[in-house]
Amino acid sequence: MAKGEIAIKRLIKNNFALAGVIEALLLIALVALILSIIQMSYIPSIMSQKESDHMDVVENQFSQLKATIEMQSIMGSIDADNPVVHTMMSSPITLGSDKLPYFVTMGARGDVVIKDKDDVTDYKIKFVPMSIAEYSTLGIPLTSIEYTAYNNYYLGGKNIKYILEGGALILNQSNSGEVMKAGPAISVENRSDSGYIEIYWNIPVFVGAEGKKTTATEFSNCYIRTNYSNHDIHTDSDTSSIKILTRHLDVWYEYLASNTEGLLYEYIENGYVDVDIVNYDDMDPDSPLCVKIQPVAPYDLRVAVTVVKIGVQTGPGVT
């Protein structure tokens, strides 16, 4: 065989080997391209939906927590001497959502904070007059249980809060404001034919356990443990005003006075009561704003208020 023929055969063999290498590199590049498209285009959407589903879970859990506290408040108010009503009940809260395996993702995390009667001296509900000595001067503390979700994808990665305050469940979305998802335990009775409107209100006041007011675990569940402690009752046939001093001013005002579904809108329209946002101290224009409810003459405002102390603490759950 001639030397030229041998060289040609070797070249053909080398080309075949090189073609195999190029083919493998192209397959790797194709797989990398597909994974990049999935990572950039689809994974954020999947993770956003995952975090959205988690928010739905937390909302349902907070609704159950609200119902549990209301049940404990009612049962304790009816029969405080029965030891059963003092039993601690546990409500789960799913703090975060985990990341996806095999892809570059970040799981959402969350934390729970209890702001009890010792933590919220600036926020209160003030009835004038008030017959319960403990609340006659400073008002009833507007305590809360707050969950914050630190999302990475949902709504552009904005933080979302669920807040249980004064018996109301509030949703706070940092990019679109706040809304009251469920109102507090308030009912209104129209006695305008007798010259008055009566408001019934069951107000929980949270009492936290020192060292157990905060849970800040990444993705696991935690439990919020609550129990009835004691209660006081305030009634008055000639209430001059109710002031709600809160960080969530617009939400409370909308709940009470909205011209579509406001709790007191019918009574405002008929001229029985007035609801407005005013300075907490009538004599100080620099005092913080509050929601104020007051009767409109010649009508009176009567109240029947049950203030229930609820013991609250957080604890770890199952990871």
C-alpha positions as CSV (number, residue, x, y, z in Angstrom):
1,M,0.0,0.0,0.0
2,A,1.3,3.4,-0.9
3,K,2.2,5.9,1.7
4,G,-0.4,8.3,0.4
5,E,-3.2,5.8,0.9
6,I,-2.1,5.1,4.4
7,A,-2.1,8.8,5.3
8,I,-5.6,9.3,3.8
9,K,-7.0,6.4,5.9
10,R,-5.4,7.8,9.1
11,L,-7.0,11.2,8.3
12,I,-10.4,9.6,7.8
13,K,-10.1,7.8,11.2
14,N,-9.0,11.0,13.0
15,N,-11.9,12.9,11.4
16,F,-14.4,10.3,12.7
17,A,-12.9,10.7,16.2
18,L,-13.1,14.4,16.0
19,A,-16.7,14.3,14.8
20,G,-17.6,12.2,17.8
21,V,-16.1,14.8,20.2
22,I,-17.9,17.7,18.4
23,E,-21.2,15.8,18.6
24,A,-20.7,15.3,22.3
25,L,-19.9,18.9,22.8
26,L,-23.0,20.0,20.8
27,L,-25.2,17.7,22.9
28,I,-23.8,19.2,26.1
29,A,-24.3,22.7,24.7
30,L,-27.9,21.8,23.7
31,V,-28.6,20.4,27.2
32,A,-27.1,23.5,28.8
33,L,-29.2,25.7,26.6
34,I,-32.4,23.9,27.4
35,L,-31.6,24.0,31.1
36,S,-30.8,27.7,30.9
37,I,-34.1,28.4,29.2
38,I,-35.9,26.4,31.9
39,Q,-34.0,28.2,34.6
40,M,-34.6,31.7,33.2
41,S,-38.1,31.3,31.8
42,Y,-40.0,28.6,33.7
43,I,-38.4,28.3,37.1
44,P,-39.3,31.8,38.3
45,S,-42.9,31.2,37.3
46,I,-43.0,27.8,39.1
47,M,-41.4,29.3,42.2
48,S,-43.8,32.2,42.1
49,Q,-46.8,29.8,42.0
50,K,-45.2,27.8,44.8
51,E,-44.9,30.9,47.0
52,S,-48.5,32.0,46.1
53,D,-49.8,28.6,47.2
54,H,-47.8,28.9,50.4
55,M,-49.5,32.3,51.0
56,D,-52.9,30.6,50.6
57,V,-51.9,28.0,53.2
58,V,-50.9,30.7,55.7
59,E,-54.1,32.6,55.2
60,N,-56.1,29.5,55.9
61,Q,-54.0,28.8,59.0
62,F,-54.4,32.4,60.3
63,S,-58.2,32.1,59.7
64,Q,-58.1,29.0,61.8
65,L,-56.0,30.7,64.5
66,K,-58.5,33.6,64.6
67,A,-61.4,31.1,65.0
68,T,-59.6,29.3,67.8
69,I,-59.0,32.5,69.7
70,E,-62.6,33.6,69.3
71,M,-63.8,30.2,70.5
72,Q,-61.5,30.3,73.6
73,S,-62.7,33.9,74.3
74,I,-66.4,32.9,74.1
75,M,-66.1,29.7,76.1
76,G,-64.0,31.4,78.8
77,S,-66.4,34.3,79.1
78,I,-69.3,31.9,79.5
79,D,-67.7,29.6,82.0
80,A,-64.4,30.9,83.3
81,D,-64.4,28.5,86.3
82,N,-64.4,25.4,84.1
83,P,-60.7,24.2,83.9
84,V,-61.3,23.0,80.3
85,V,-61.5,26.5,78.9
86,H,-58.0,27.2,80.2
87,T,-56.6,24.4,78.1
88,M,-53.8,25.5,75.7
89,M,-54.6,24.9,72.0
90,S,-52.0,24.7,69.2
91,S,-52.4,26.3,65.8
92,P,-49.8,25.4,63.1
93,I,-48.2,28.1,60.9
94,T,-46.1,27.1,57.9
95,L,-43.3,29.5,57.9
96,G,-41.8,29.1,54.5
97,S,-41.7,27.2,51.2
98,D,-38.7,25.1,50.2
99,K,-36.6,25.4,47.1
100,L,-36.8,23.1,44.1
101,P,-34.2,20.4,43.8
102,Y,-31.6,20.3,41.0
103,F,-32.2,23.9,40.0
104,V,-30.8,27.2,41.3
105,T,-33.7,28.5,43.4
106,M,-34.3,30.2,46.7
107,G,-37.0,29.1,49.1
108,A,-39.2,31.6,50.9
109,R,-38.8,31.9,54.6
110,G,-41.0,33.5,57.3
111,D,-41.2,34.5,60.9
112,V,-43.9,35.0,63.6
113,V,-43.8,37.8,66.1
114,I,-46.2,38.2,69.1
115,K,-46.7,41.9,70.1
116,D,-48.4,41.6,73.5
117,K,-49.8,44.1,76.0
118,D,-46.3,45.1,77.1
119,D,-45.1,45.7,73.5
120,V,-47.9,47.9,72.0
121,T,-48.2,50.8,74.4
122,D,-48.6,53.2,71.4
123,Y,-51.6,51.3,69.9
124,K,-54.9,50.9,71.7
125,I,-58.7,51.1,71.7
126,K,-60.0,53.8,73.9
127,F,-63.6,53.8,75.2
128,V,-64.8,57.0,76.9
129,P,-65.9,56.4,79.6
130,M,-64.4,53.0,80.6
131,S,-65.5,51.1,83.7
132,I,-62.6,48.6,83.7
133,A,-59.9,50.2,85.9
134,E,-57.0,48.5,84.1
135,Y,-58.0,50.2,80.8
136,S,-59.6,53.4,82.0
137,T,-56.5,55.6,81.5
138,L,-54.4,54.1,78.8
139,G,-57.0,52.2,76.9
140,I,-57.2,48.6,75.8
141,P,-53.8,47.4,74.2
142,L,-54.2,46.7,70.5
143,T,-52.1,43.5,70.6
144,S,-51.2,41.4,67.5
145,I,-49.8,38.2,66.1
146,E,-47.8,39.0,62.9
147,Y,-46.4,36.7,60.3
148,T,-44.0,38.0,57.7
149,A,-43.2,36.0,54.5
150,Y,-39.9,36.9,52.8
151,N,-40.7,35.9,49.3
152,N,-38.2,35.7,46.5
153,Y,-40.5,35.4,43.4
154,Y,-44.1,36.0,44.2
155,L,-45.2,39.6,43.4
156,G,-41.7,40.4,42.5
157,G,-40.2,39.2,45.7
158,K,-42.2,41.6,48.0
159,N,-42.7,40.8,51.6
160,I,-46.2,39.9,52.7
161,K,-47.7,40.0,56.2
162,Y,-50.7,38.5,57.9
163,I,-51.6,40.4,61.0
164,L,-54.2,39.3,63.7
165,E,-55.0,42.6,65.5
166,G,-57.9,43.4,67.8
167,G,-59.6,40.2,66.5
168,A,-59.2,41.4,62.8
169,L,-57.2,39.5,60.2
170,I,-55.2,42.0,58.0
171,L,-53.2,41.2,54.8
172,N,-50.4,43.6,54.1
173,Q,-48.7,43.5,50.7
174,S,-45.9,45.9,50.4
175,N,-46.5,46.7,46.8
176,S,-50.3,47.1,46.9
177,G,-51.3,48.2,50.4
178,E,-53.5,46.5,53.0
179,V,-56.9,44.9,53.2
180,M,-58.9,43.4,56.1
181,K,-59.5,39.8,55.2
182,A,-61.8,39.1,58.2
183,G,-63.3,41.6,60.6
184,P,-63.1,41.5,64.4
185,A,-65.8,40.0,66.6
186,I,-68.0,43.1,66.4
187,S,-71.8,43.2,66.0
188,V,-74.1,46.2,65.9
189,E,-77.8,46.4,67.0
190,N,-80.0,49.1,65.6
191,R,-82.2,50.6,68.4
192,S,-82.7,53.9,66.7
193,D,-86.4,53.7,67.5
194,S,-85.4,53.8,71.1
195,G,-82.8,56.5,70.5
196,Y,-79.5,54.6,70.5
197,I,-77.2,52.2,68.6
198,E,-75.5,49.4,70.5
199,I,-72.1,47.9,69.7
200,Y,-71.0,44.5,71.0
201,W,-67.2,43.8,70.8
202,N,-65.1,40.9,72.0
203,I,-61.5,42.2,72.1
204,P,-58.6,39.7,72.7
205,V,-55.5,41.0,74.5
206,F,-52.5,38.8,74.0
207,V,-50.2,38.1,77.0
208,G,-46.9,36.6,75.7
209,A,-44.4,34.3,77.4
210,E,-41.0,36.0,77.8
211,G,-38.6,34.3,75.3
212,K,-41.4,32.8,73.4
213,K,-42.8,35.8,71.5
214,T,-40.8,35.1,68.3
215,T,-40.2,32.3,65.9
216,A,-37.9,32.8,63.0
217,T,-37.1,29.4,61.5
218,E,-36.4,29.3,57.8
219,F,-38.9,26.8,56.2
220,S,-40.3,24.6,59.0
221,N,-43.7,24.7,60.7
222,C,-44.2,26.4,64.0
223,Y,-47.1,26.3,66.4
224,I,-48.9,29.2,68.1
225,R,-50.2,28.1,71.4
226,T,-53.1,30.0,72.9
227,N,-55.2,29.7,76.1
228,Y,-57.9,31.6,77.8
229,S,-56.7,33.5,80.9
230,N,-59.4,35.8,82.2
231,H,-61.8,38.5,81.1
232,D,-63.4,41.7,82.1
233,I,-66.7,43.2,80.9
234,H,-67.5,46.9,80.2
235,T,-70.9,48.2,79.5
236,D,-72.0,51.8,79.1
237,S,-75.3,53.3,78.0
238,D,-73.8,56.7,77.0
239,T,-70.5,56.3,75.3
240,S,-69.1,59.6,74.0
241,S,-66.5,58.1,71.8
242,I,-64.4,55.0,70.7
243,K,-60.9,55.7,69.4
244,I,-58.8,53.1,67.6
245,L,-55.2,54.0,67.5
246,T,-53.5,51.6,65.1
247,R,-50.7,51.3,62.5
248,H,-53.4,50.0,60.1
249,L,-55.5,53.2,60.1
250,D,-57.0,53.0,56.6
251,V,-57.9,49.3,56.9
252,W,-59.9,49.9,60.1
253,Y,-61.6,53.0,58.7
254,E,-62.6,51.1,55.5
255,Y,-63.9,48.2,57.5
256,L,-66.2,50.5,59.6
257,A,-67.1,53.2,57.1
258,S,-66.7,51.9,53.6
259,N,-69.7,53.0,51.4
260,T,-70.1,49.5,50.1
261,E,-69.6,47.0,52.9
262,G,-68.7,49.1,56.0
263,L,-70.0,47.7,59.3
264,L,-71.4,51.1,60.3
265,Y,-72.1,52.6,56.9
266,E,-75.9,52.2,57.3
267,Y,-75.8,54.0,60.6
268,I,-73.5,56.8,59.2
269,E,-75.9,57.3,56.3
270,N,-78.9,57.5,58.6
271,G,-77.2,60.0,60.9
272,Y,-76.9,57.9,64.0
273,V,-73.1,57.7,64.3
274,D,-70.1,59.4,62.8
275,V,-66.8,57.7,61.9
276,D,-63.7,59.8,61.0
277,I,-59.9,59.8,61.1
278,V,-58.9,62.5,63.6
279,N,-56.1,63.3,66.0
280,Y,-56.0,61.0,69.0
281,D,-55.7,64.0,71.3
282,D,-58.4,66.4,70.4
283,M,-56.4,69.3,71.8
284,D,-53.1,68.4,70.1
285,P,-52.9,68.7,66.3
286,D,-49.6,66.9,66.4
287,S,-50.9,63.8,68.1
288,P,-51.1,60.6,66.0
289,L,-54.2,59.9,63.9
290,C,-56.9,57.4,65.0
291,V,-60.3,56.2,63.9
292,K,-63.0,57.8,66.0
293,I,-66.5,56.5,66.4
294,Q,-69.0,58.8,68.1
295,P,-72.8,59.2,68.3
296,V,-74.7,61.9,66.5
297,A,-77.2,63.8,68.6
298,P,-79.9,63.1,69.5
299,Y,-78.8,59.5,69.4
300,D,-76.7,57.7,72.0
301,L,-74.0,55.1,71.6
302,R,-74.2,52.1,73.9
303,V,-71.4,49.4,74.1
304,A,-71.0,46.0,75.6
305,V,-67.3,45.1,75.5
306,T,-65.7,41.9,76.7
307,V,-61.9,42.2,77.0
308,V,-60.3,38.7,77.1
309,K,-56.7,38.0,78.0
310,I,-55.3,35.2,75.9
311,G,-52.0,33.6,76.8
312,V,-49.9,33.2,73.6
313,Q,-46.5,31.7,72.9
314,T,-44.7,30.2,69.9
315,G,-43.0,26.9,69.6
316,P,-41.2,24.8,67.0
317,G,-43.0,22.3,64.9
318,V,-42.0,19.5,62.5
319,T,-39.4,20.4,59.9
